[in-house]
Every structure is written in structure tokens, then in C-alpha cells.
């Protein structure tokens, strides 16, 4: 298959990181210097960010379709977020990674970052699945490298086998989705989301609808099952507490962030772009899953004493909040008379602020530990403000944000999600839909109140309980720097949320368009004939 040079150029940051990861793997066999390879990794991320900056701003970007890639505001924003994930966890590993295995850890982490970036830009089934597997396979390795004991090995095997099952379910659902386009005989089967969308819309509009369309809900269920594992959504959340508890703080942070970001992007691309005719079933299923998932996560977190286990249930609960946005976005497609929107923007906004707060939390806790002993229990944080006042303050910021306390970023995230549900509850979507979204909004508010209890318990332990033993705080300055960076982002995006709000709004506007408008680079525009009105109206992106 011929690949356009523009497609290869659009993957410039990913290609650079893959080359750097390969160099780290090979070089680490000859010189296992943790400090040196940390510097190489950080320089590689900065260089990749420099290349990504040439593609334009996520706030003003249009949509470039080139081969299997879609370069749009969502793609650009989450590629920047993936680079931030790589930088933060590289800083954490600068002191805590095993000296002999540091190059393997850093190189594998870089491959995981590339996987998130590929998922962010994927515009067809094969590339999306490849990106998701490029997240899963490095995760297995990172879990194994984290801590060489029985608990870590058990956590790795649990995640490995269940992740394979989830991948099989998702691949089976994708095969159904592709097969629907192949057998309708309107067009040949398409791998691209746009082609699948057009085929399904044309098929559903036909006078005689093929009976095979009855398989579409099955495809949706299988895809939600596969992505639900990565999101830790009910009923696929059962692995998360054991895996989080059995691994290291750094690996638990990766599990809380990378698969969840990729899962949300996958849901947006597959469910909302490729399967609009299944929106009626999608919003009903997402609504039920949202209520069940957030309730299980928040209620079970109330009596947790292990910090990583508590954060695992917190991650489950936040998946439930994110599914509120999916339900609202799907309902806006299925019930256009409601004239409500905002679900996609709410999801994208919330997953960004959640990811930053979770990264910062695990970075701060990793700093409080050491190579030999990590902070495991919530009680080990008792009286932390006396010995580590800065770290205690940083963790408090993250806990308040995750709880949704104003004016931090988490508050605005929950507000946008709940507002998307309230719009349907008060709109013209019909009595049945209004009642369900009213129930969803009430359940979300009650769960937010329950969540505040265990987040505030962590803060009370740090500030109001006497200190028995001070933490080692030997996690290195890199982990401290990562936590401070995340805290600054949470505070800035909370006090001035307009930037993230406009970014998520721009992303939703592009995703909600029924057809992507190809964008040409300035050089191509000069060589081509005068643009059509549709092309002239599209924002220009410097896609090199």
C-alpha cells in the first residue's frame, strides 16, 4: 500500500520517540546509567514537542485527513497530554527506577507514550487497535519491571490475562463493525471511521434496511466491553484495586492515566463518529454504566486504608463521571430535538484535568517513598504537613481537585459533565429521556458528595493527625518537580479555565461535524487551484 509523505510527516513526533526508545534500549545494554538515559529521554520528549508545535495550535486547528490519521484539535491536544505524561513519569523514574533496568523502563515508557499519541490521531480501525496494543504491551513490561516480588508478579499476570481478553472482545466488535459495511453492499467495507459512518447512515436510510443491522448493538457492546476494561468501568473494574495495590506508585499512576485517556478517545472515535445510528442504544447503555460505575467506585473507596487501593476505586468512580459525558453526547445525536450538546467537550475537559491530578498525586507519593520502601497506607501520611509541608499542600490540591472543590480544575470538570446531563433533563428530549437524565444528574451529585468523604479523609490525616514516623522522602527531586508541575497546571486551569474550555469546545465542534474537511498546507495551497468555498471556510493547519 502506498503511504503519502504527508502521512509520514504527520507522525514526526512519534517517529522521533520510537527512534529514541530504540536507541535507549540498545544503548542501555552497554551503559546502564540511569541519570544519562533520563536526560536522553527528557531531551527526546522536548524535541518531539518542538515538532508537534509546528503542526499548529489545538485551539485553532482544522481537520487534516491523511491516510489513517486525523489531525484535529482532539489529536493535537492529547498528543501534548501524552508528552506531558512521558515527561512526568520519566522524572519520577529518574531516582526510583531500578539502576540496572532504567533504560528498559524509560524506553518502554516512551513506547507507551507513542501508543497514546497514535490512538489520539487514529482515523481507522487497524491503527486504533495498533495504538491501543502499543499501550497495553508496554504496560505489561512496566508492571513486571516495577517491583520484583510476588505481589507485583501477581498484579502483572492479572492485568495481562484480563487485558488480552478485553482486546479480543474489542477486536471482535471491530470485526462486526467492519463486516456491517462490507455486507450492506452500498459500499465496500471501510476501515476508516468516516467511511463506516457514511455506510451505516446510507444503509439505515434505505427503504429496505438489511437485517444485518441488528448486529450493530452487539458490535457496540463488544467495543464498550473492550474499552471498558481499559477505563476500569463496571463490570470490568474488578481487577483495578488488586493491580494498583500490587504494583509501584509510578506504575499505578500510569494505569490511572494512560489507558483511561486512550479509552475515552476510542469511545469518541468509535461510538460517536463511526456509529451514529447506534446512538439511541449507546446513550441508554452509557447512562446505566455511569451510575453503576461511579457508585461502586465511590462506595468501595470509603473504607480503604491502602492508598493505592483507594486511588484505584477513585479511578473507577471517575470513569463513571466520564460516562456521563458519553451518555449526553450520544443522546444529542439520537435526540436532536433536545438541542443539547456539550457531552464530548465535557468528557475531553474532564479526562485532561483528571489525568493531571492523578499524575501529580502519584508523583508526590512516589517522592515520599524510596527505592526500598514506598508509601502504601493512608496512615503513613499522618502529620505530613510538619515534615513535608510543600508535599502535603500539593497532595491537598490534588485531593480537592479530584473531589470537585471550587475553584480548582476538577470542579469545572464536574460542572461541565453534570451540566450536560441537566441540559437533557430540562430540555425537550421527551419525558422518558428527561427522567433518566434527571436520575443521572442526581446520582452524579450524590456520588460527588460521597467521594468528598474519602478525599477529605486523606487531607485530615495529613494535617490533623499526629505524626508517628516521617516518610523517607527519598524519591528524588524529579518526582517532586513532576508533582509541582501538575499542581501548577491544576491551579492555573482552575483559576483560568477558559483555555481548556475553549479547547474542548473546539474539539467537540470538529468531532460533531458529519464530514471532515481536508486541510491543505500553505505550500500545497499555492500549487493548487483556487480553493472551493468549503475549503476556504476551513481553518488552516500547518501540517508538515
C-alpha positions as CSV (number, residue, x, y, z in Angstrom):
1,X,0.0,0.0,0.0
2,X,1.3,3.4,-0.9
3,X,1.7,5.8,2.0
4,X,1.7,9.5,1.4
5,X,4.7,11.5,2.5
6,X,2.3,13.9,4.3
7,X,1.1,10.9,6.4
8,X,4.6,10.1,7.4
9,X,5.4,13.7,8.2
10,X,2.3,14.0,10.4
11,X,3.8,11.2,12.5
12,X,7.0,13.1,13.1
13,X,6.9,13.2,16.9
14,X,6.0,9.6,17.1
15,X,8.8,8.5,14.7
16,X,11.3,10.5,16.7
17,X,10.2,8.9,20.0
18,X,10.4,5.4,18.5
19,X,13.9,6.0,17.3
20,X,14.9,7.5,20.7
21,X,13.3,4.5,22.5
22,X,15.2,2.1,20.3
23,X,18.4,3.9,21.0
24,X,17.8,3.8,24.7
25,X,17.1,0.1,24.6
26,X,20.3,-0.7,22.7
27,X,22.5,1.8,24.5
28,X,21.3,0.7,27.9
29,X,22.8,-2.7,27.2
30,X,26.2,-1.1,27.1
31,X,25.9,1.7,29.6
32,X,23.1,1.2,32.3
33,X,23.4,4.8,33.5
34,X,20.0,5.9,35.0
35,X,20.9,9.6,35.0
36,X,22.2,9.6,31.4
37,X,19.2,7.8,29.9
38,X,16.8,10.0,31.9
39,X,18.4,13.1,30.2
40,X,18.2,11.4,26.8
41,X,14.5,10.6,27.4
42,X,13.7,14.1,28.5
43,X,15.5,15.7,25.6
44,X,13.6,13.4,23.2
45,X,10.3,14.5,24.7
46,X,11.2,18.1,24.3
47,X,12.3,17.5,20.7
48,X,9.1,15.7,19.9
49,X,7.2,18.7,21.5
50,X,9.1,21.0,19.2
51,X,8.0,19.0,16.1
52,X,4.4,18.9,17.4
53,X,4.4,22.6,17.9
54,X,4.9,23.1,14.1
55,X,1.6,21.4,13.4
56,X,-0.4,24.3,14.7
57,X,-2.4,25.2,17.9
58,X,-5.0,22.8,19.1
59,X,-7.3,25.8,19.8
60,X,-7.3,27.0,16.1
61,X,-6.6,23.8,14.2
62,X,-8.9,22.5,11.5
63,X,-9.1,18.8,10.5
64,X,-6.5,17.2,8.3
65,X,-7.3,13.7,7.0
66,X,-4.2,12.0,5.7
67,X,-4.4,8.2,5.2
68,X,-5.3,6.6,8.5
69,X,-4.7,9.8,10.5
70,X,-7.0,12.6,11.6
71,X,-5.1,15.6,12.8
72,X,-7.6,17.8,14.6
73,X,-7.9,19.6,17.9
74,X,-8.5,16.4,19.8
75,X,-5.5,14.7,18.2
76,X,-3.2,17.7,18.9
77,X,-4.4,18.3,22.5
78,X,-4.0,14.7,23.6
79,X,-0.6,14.3,21.9
80,X,0.5,17.2,24.0
81,X,-1.0,15.5,27.0
82,X,0.8,12.2,26.1
83,X,4.1,14.1,26.1
84,X,3.3,15.5,29.5
85,X,2.7,12.0,30.8
86,X,6.0,10.9,29.4
87,X,7.9,13.8,31.0
88,X,6.3,13.4,34.4
89,X,6.9,9.7,34.7
90,X,10.4,10.0,33.4
91,X,11.1,12.5,36.2
92,X,9.6,10.0,38.7
93,X,11.8,7.2,37.3
94,X,14.9,9.4,37.4
95,X,15.5,8.2,41.0
96,X,13.2,5.3,41.6
97,X,13.7,3.1,38.6
98,X,16.0,0.1,39.1
99,X,19.5,1.2,38.1
100,X,20.2,-1.9,36.0
101,X,16.8,-1.8,34.3
102,X,16.4,2.0,34.0
103,X,17.0,2.0,30.2
104,X,14.4,-0.7,29.7
105,X,11.9,1.2,31.9
106,X,12.4,4.6,30.1
107,X,12.4,3.0,26.6
108,X,9.2,1.1,27.4
109,X,7.6,4.1,28.8
110,X,8.4,6.0,25.7
111,X,6.7,3.3,23.6
112,X,3.6,3.6,25.7
113,X,3.6,7.4,25.1
114,X,3.8,6.7,21.4
115,X,0.8,4.4,21.7
116,X,-1.3,7.2,23.4
117,X,-0.3,9.6,20.6
118,X,-1.2,7.1,17.9
119,X,-4.6,6.5,19.5
120,X,-5.2,10.2,19.6
121,X,-4.7,10.5,15.8
122,X,-6.2,7.2,14.7
123,X,-8.9,7.6,12.0
124,X,-9.4,3.9,11.2
125,X,-9.9,0.6,13.0
126,X,-6.5,-1.0,12.4
127,X,-4.4,2.0,13.5
128,X,-6.7,2.5,16.6
129,X,-6.2,-1.1,17.6
130,X,-2.5,-0.9,17.0
131,X,-2.3,2.2,19.2
132,X,-4.2,0.5,22.0
133,X,-2.0,-2.5,21.9
134,X,1.1,-0.3,21.9
135,X,-0.2,1.0,25.2
136,X,-1.1,-2.5,26.6
137,X,2.1,-4.4,25.7
138,X,4.5,-1.8,27.3
139,X,2.2,-1.7,30.3
140,X,2.8,-5.5,30.9
141,X,6.6,-4.9,30.8
142,X,6.4,-1.8,33.1
143,X,4.4,-3.7,35.6
144,X,6.9,-6.5,35.6
145,X,9.9,-4.1,35.9
146,X,8.2,-2.1,38.8
147,X,9.0,-4.3,41.7
148,X,10.3,-7.9,41.6
149,X,8.2,-9.6,44.2
150,X,5.3,-12.0,44.4
151,X,2.7,-9.2,44.8
152,X,3.9,-7.4,41.7
153,X,4.1,-10.6,39.7
154,X,0.5,-11.4,40.7
155,X,-0.7,-7.9,39.7
156,X,1.1,-8.2,36.3
157,X,-0.4,-11.6,35.5
158,X,-3.9,-10.4,36.4
159,X,-3.6,-7.4,34.2
160,X,-2.0,-9.4,31.4
161,X,-4.7,-12.1,31.0
162,X,-7.6,-9.8,31.5
163,X,-6.2,-7.2,29.1
164,X,-5.8,-10.0,26.4
165,X,-9.5,-10.9,26.9
166,X,-10.5,-7.2,26.6
167,X,-8.5,-6.8,23.4
168,X,-10.2,-9.9,22.0
169,X,-13.6,-8.6,22.8
170,X,-12.9,-5.2,21.3
171,X,-11.3,-6.8,18.1
172,X,-14.4,-9.0,17.8
173,X,-16.6,-5.9,18.0
174,X,-14.5,-4.1,15.4
175,X,-14.8,-7.0,13.1
176,X,-18.6,-6.8,13.4
177,X,-18.4,-3.1,12.6
178,X,-16.3,-3.6,9.5
179,X,-18.5,-6.5,8.4
180,X,-21.6,-4.4,8.5
181,X,-20.0,-2.0,6.0
182,X,-18.9,-5.0,3.8
183,X,-22.2,-6.8,3.7
184,X,-24.6,-3.9,3.2
185,X,-23.4,-3.8,-0.5
186,X,-23.8,0.0,-0.5
187,X,-20.0,0.5,-0.4
188,X,-17.2,-1.9,0.1
189,X,-16.2,-2.4,3.7
190,X,-14.3,0.6,5.0
191,X,-11.7,0.7,7.8
192,X,-12.0,4.5,8.2
193,X,-14.4,5.9,10.7
194,X,-15.8,8.3,8.1
195,X,-16.4,5.5,5.6
196,X,-18.1,3.4,8.3
197,X,-20.3,6.3,9.3
198,X,-21.4,7.0,5.7
199,X,-22.1,3.4,5.0
200,X,-24.2,2.9,8.1
201,X,-26.1,6.2,7.6
202,X,-26.9,5.3,4.0
203,X,-27.9,1.8,5.0
204,X,-30.2,3.0,7.8
205,X,-31.8,5.5,5.3
206,X,-32.6,2.8,2.7
207,X,-36.2,1.8,2.2
208,X,-35.4,-1.8,3.0
209,X,-33.0,-2.0,5.9
210,X,-30.7,-5.1,5.8
211,X,-31.4,-7.5,8.7
212,X,-27.7,-7.5,9.5
213,X,-28.1,-4.0,11.1
214,X,-29.5,-5.9,14.1
215,X,-25.9,-6.8,14.8
216,X,-24.9,-3.2,15.4
217,X,-25.9,-3.2,19.1
218,X,-23.8,-6.3,19.6
219,X,-20.8,-4.6,18.0
220,X,-21.3,-1.7,20.3
221,X,-21.5,-3.9,23.4
222,X,-18.3,-5.7,22.5
223,X,-16.4,-2.4,21.8
224,X,-17.7,-1.0,25.1
225,X,-16.6,-4.1,26.9
226,X,-13.0,-3.9,25.4
227,X,-12.6,-0.2,26.1
228,X,-14.4,-0.6,29.5
229,X,-11.6,-2.7,30.7
230,X,-9.1,0.0,29.9
231,X,-11.3,2.6,31.6
232,X,-12.0,0.3,34.6
233,X,-15.7,0.7,34.0
234,X,-18.2,-1.7,35.7
235,X,-18.5,-4.6,35.3
236,X,-14.8,-4.7,34.2
237,X,-13.4,-2.8,37.2
238,X,-12.7,-5.7,39.5
239,X,-9.0,-6.1,38.5
240,X,-8.0,-2.4,39.3
241,X,-7.8,-2.5,43.1
242,X,-5.6,-5.6,43.2
243,X,-3.3,-4.5,40.4
244,X,-2.9,-1.0,41.8
245,X,-2.1,-2.3,45.2
246,X,0.4,-4.9,43.9
247,X,2.5,-2.6,41.8
248,X,4.5,0.6,42.5
249,X,3.2,4.1,42.9
250,X,4.7,5.1,39.5
251,X,3.0,2.2,37.7
252,X,-0.3,2.7,39.5
253,X,-0.2,6.3,38.2
254,X,0.4,5.1,34.6
255,X,-2.5,2.7,34.9
256,X,-4.7,5.5,36.2
257,X,-3.9,7.8,33.3
258,X,-2.7,6.3,30.0
259,X,-5.4,3.6,29.4
260,X,-8.1,5.9,30.6
261,X,-7.1,8.7,28.2
262,X,-6.8,6.2,25.3
263,X,-10.2,4.6,26.2
264,X,-12.0,7.9,26.2
265,X,-10.5,8.8,22.7
266,X,-11.5,5.3,21.5
267,X,-15.1,5.8,22.7
268,X,-15.3,9.2,21.0
269,X,-13.9,7.9,17.7
270,X,-15.8,4.6,17.6
271,X,-19.1,5.3,19.2
272,X,-19.8,8.9,18.4
273,X,-18.1,9.2,15.0
274,X,-18.3,5.8,13.4
275,X,-21.7,4.6,14.8
276,X,-24.1,7.5,15.0
277,X,-27.1,5.2,14.1
278,X,-26.5,3.3,17.3
279,X,-26.7,6.4,19.5
280,X,-30.1,5.6,20.9
281,X,-28.8,2.3,22.4
282,X,-25.4,3.9,23.2
283,X,-26.8,6.7,25.5
284,X,-29.0,4.3,27.4
285,X,-26.2,1.8,28.0
286,X,-23.7,4.5,28.9
287,X,-26.2,6.1,31.3
288,X,-26.7,2.9,33.2
289,X,-23.0,2.1,33.3
290,X,-22.2,5.6,34.5
291,X,-24.5,5.3,37.5
292,X,-23.3,1.8,38.4
293,X,-19.6,2.6,37.9
294,X,-19.4,5.8,39.9
295,X,-21.4,4.2,42.7
296,X,-19.2,1.1,43.0
297,X,-16.1,3.2,42.9
298,X,-17.1,5.8,45.5
299,X,-18.8,3.5,48.0
300,X,-15.9,1.0,47.9
301,X,-13.3,3.7,48.4
302,X,-14.9,4.8,51.7
303,X,-13.3,2.1,53.8
304,X,-9.9,1.7,52.0
305,X,-6.8,2.1,54.1
306,X,-4.2,1.3,51.4
307,X,-3.6,4.5,49.4
308,X,-3.1,2.9,46.0
309,X,-6.3,0.8,46.5
310,X,-8.2,3.9,47.4
311,X,-6.9,5.6,44.3
312,X,-7.9,2.6,42.2
313,X,-11.5,2.9,43.4
314,X,-11.2,6.7,42.8
315,X,-10.2,5.9,39.2
316,X,-13.3,3.7,38.8
317,X,-15.5,6.4,40.1
318,X,-14.1,9.0,37.7
319,X,-14.8,6.6,34.8
320,X,-18.4,6.8,35.9
321,X,-18.3,10.6,35.7
322,X,-16.7,10.4,32.2
323,X,-19.5,8.1,31.0
324,X,-22.0,10.9,31.9
325,X,-20.5,12.8,29.0
326,X,-20.7,9.8,26.7
327,X,-24.4,9.4,27.5
328,X,-25.1,13.1,26.9
329,X,-23.1,13.1,23.6
330,X,-24.8,10.0,22.3
331,X,-28.2,11.4,23.3
332,X,-27.6,14.6,21.5
333,X,-27.2,12.5,18.3
334,X,-30.2,10.3,18.9
335,X,-32.4,13.1,20.2
336,X,-31.6,16.1,18.1
337,X,-34.9,17.8,19.0
338,X,-33.4,18.3,22.5
339,X,-31.0,20.9,21.0
340,X,-28.5,20.0,23.8
341,X,-24.8,19.3,23.3
342,X,-21.6,19.6,25.3
343,X,-21.1,15.9,26.2
344,X,-18.0,15.5,24.1
345,X,-16.4,18.7,25.4
346,X,-17.2,17.8,29.0
347,X,-15.6,14.4,28.6
348,X,-12.4,15.7,27.0
349,X,-12.1,18.5,29.5
350,X,-12.6,16.2,32.5
351,X,-10.2,13.5,31.3
352,X,-7.4,16.1,31.0
353,X,-7.9,17.6,34.5
354,X,-8.3,14.1,36.0
355,X,-5.1,12.8,34.3
356,X,-3.0,15.8,35.5
357,X,-4.3,15.5,39.1
358,X,-3.8,11.7,39.2
359,X,-0.2,12.0,37.8
360,X,0.6,14.7,40.4
361,X,-0.8,12.6,43.2
362,X,1.2,9.5,42.4
363,X,4.3,11.6,41.7
364,X,4.0,13.2,45.2
365,X,3.5,9.9,46.9
366,X,6.4,8.4,45.0
367,X,8.6,11.3,46.2
368,X,7.7,10.4,49.8
369,X,9.0,6.9,49.4
370,X,12.4,5.5,48.5
371,X,13.8,2.7,46.3
372,X,13.4,0.2,49.1
373,X,10.2,1.3,50.8
374,X,7.2,3.0,49.3
375,X,4.3,4.8,51.0
376,X,1.5,2.3,51.0
377,X,-1.0,3.2,53.7
378,X,-3.0,6.4,54.1
379,X,-1.9,6.4,57.8
380,X,1.7,6.8,56.7
381,X,0.7,10.3,55.6
382,X,-0.2,11.3,59.2
383,X,1.1,14.6,60.2
384,X,2.8,15.1,56.8
385,X,2.4,18.9,56.9
386,X,5.0,19.0,59.7
387,X,7.9,17.3,57.9
388,X,6.9,18.0,54.3
389,X,4.6,21.0,54.2
390,X,5.0,21.6,50.4
391,X,4.2,18.0,49.5
392,X,1.3,18.0,51.9
393,X,0.0,21.1,50.3
394,X,0.4,19.7,46.8
395,X,-1.4,16.5,47.7
396,X,-4.2,18.5,49.2
397,X,-4.6,20.5,46.0
398,X,-5.0,17.2,44.0
399,X,-7.4,15.8,46.5
400,X,-9.6,18.9,46.4
401,X,-9.5,18.9,42.6
402,X,-10.5,15.2,42.4
403,X,-13.3,15.9,44.9
404,X,-14.5,18.8,42.7
405,X,-14.0,21.6,45.2
406,X,-14.0,25.1,43.6
407,X,-12.2,26.9,42.2
408,X,-9.9,24.0,41.2
409,X,-9.9,22.3,37.8
410,X,-11.8,19.3,39.0
411,X,-14.8,21.5,40.0
412,X,-15.1,22.9,36.4
413,X,-14.8,19.3,35.0
414,X,-17.6,18.0,37.2
415,X,-19.7,21.1,36.5
416,X,-19.4,20.6,32.7
417,X,-20.3,16.9,33.0
418,X,-23.3,17.4,35.3
419,X,-24.4,20.4,33.2
420,X,-24.5,18.2,30.1
421,X,-26.9,15.8,31.9
422,X,-29.0,18.6,33.3
423,X,-29.5,20.1,29.9
424,X,-31.2,16.9,28.8
425,X,-33.2,16.7,32.0
426,X,-34.6,20.2,31.5
427,X,-34.7,20.1,27.7
428,X,-37.2,18.8,25.1
429,X,-35.8,15.3,24.8
430,X,-39.0,13.6,25.8
431,X,-40.4,12.6,29.2
432,X,-38.6,9.2,29.4
433,X,-35.1,10.7,28.5
434,X,-35.6,13.7,30.8
435,X,-36.4,11.4,33.7
436,X,-33.4,9.2,33.1
437,X,-31.0,12.2,32.8
438,X,-32.6,13.7,35.9
439,X,-31.7,10.4,37.7
440,X,-28.2,10.6,36.2
441,X,-27.6,14.1,37.4
442,X,-28.9,13.3,40.9
443,X,-26.7,10.2,41.1
444,X,-23.7,12.2,40.0
445,X,-24.3,14.8,42.7
446,X,-24.7,12.2,45.4
447,X,-21.6,10.4,44.3
448,X,-19.6,13.6,44.3
449,X,-20.7,14.1,47.9
450,X,-19.6,10.5,48.8
451,X,-16.3,11.0,47.1
452,X,-15.6,14.1,49.1
453,X,-15.6,12.0,52.3
454,X,-12.6,9.9,51.4
455,X,-10.6,12.7,49.7
456,X,-11.1,14.9,52.7
457,X,-10.0,12.0,54.9
458,X,-6.6,11.9,53.2
459,X,-6.3,15.7,53.9
460,X,-7.4,15.3,57.5
461,X,-4.8,12.6,58.1
462,X,-2.0,14.8,56.7
463,X,-3.0,18.0,58.6
464,X,-4.9,16.9,61.7
465,X,-3.4,13.6,62.9
466,X,-0.1,13.4,64.9
467,X,2.9,12.2,63.1
468,X,4.4,8.9,64.3
469,X,7.1,8.3,61.7
470,X,8.2,10.8,59.0
471,X,8.3,9.4,55.4
472,X,11.7,8.9,53.9
473,X,11.1,11.5,51.2
474,X,13.9,9.9,49.1
475,X,12.0,9.6,45.9
476,X,14.2,12.2,44.2
477,X,13.8,15.8,43.1
478,X,12.4,14.6,39.7
479,X,9.3,13.2,41.4
480,X,8.9,16.4,43.4
481,X,9.3,18.5,40.3
482,X,6.6,16.4,38.4
483,X,4.2,16.9,41.3
484,X,4.8,20.6,41.4
485,X,4.3,20.9,37.6
486,X,1.0,19.1,37.8
487,X,-0.1,21.2,40.8
488,X,0.6,24.4,38.8
489,X,-1.5,23.1,35.9
490,X,-4.4,22.2,38.2
491,X,-4.3,25.6,39.9
492,X,-3.9,27.5,36.6
493,X,-6.6,25.6,34.8
494,X,-8.9,26.0,37.8
495,X,-8.5,29.8,38.3
496,X,-8.4,30.4,34.5
497,X,-10.4,27.5,32.9
498,X,-11.2,29.4,29.7
499,X,-8.3,27.9,27.8
500,X,-9.3,24.3,28.5
501,X,-13.0,25.1,28.0
502,X,-12.3,26.6,24.6
503,X,-10.0,23.8,23.6
504,X,-12.6,21.1,24.5
505,X,-15.3,23.1,22.7
506,X,-13.1,23.3,19.5
507,X,-12.5,19.6,19.7
508,X,-16.2,18.9,20.1
509,X,-17.1,21.2,17.2
510,X,-14.7,19.3,14.9
511,X,-15.8,15.8,16.1
512,X,-19.5,16.6,15.8
513,X,-19.2,17.7,12.1
514,X,-20.7,14.9,10.0
515,X,-17.9,15.3,7.4
516,X,-14.3,16.2,7.8
517,X,-13.0,19.0,5.6
518,X,-9.5,18.2,4.4
519,X,-7.0,20.9,5.2
520,X,-4.0,21.6,2.9
521,X,-0.7,23.1,3.9
522,X,0.2,26.6,2.6
523,X,2.7,25.1,0.1
524,X,0.1,22.8,-1.3
525,X,-2.4,25.7,-1.4
526,X,-0.1,27.8,-3.6
527,X,0.4,25.0,-6.1
528,X,-3.3,24.0,-6.2
529,X,-6.2,25.8,-8.0
530,X,-8.3,28.3,-6.1
531,X,-10.0,26.7,-3.1
532,X,-13.6,25.9,-3.1
533,X,-15.9,27.7,-0.6
534,X,-15.8,24.7,1.7
535,X,-12.0,24.6,1.8
536,X,-11.8,28.4,2.2
537,X,-14.0,28.3,5.2
538,X,-11.9,25.7,7.0
539,X,-9.1,26.8,9.4
540,X,-5.6,26.3,8.1
541,X,-3.3,23.9,9.8
542,X,0.5,23.8,9.3
543,X,0.6,20.1,8.7
544,X,4.1,19.4,7.5
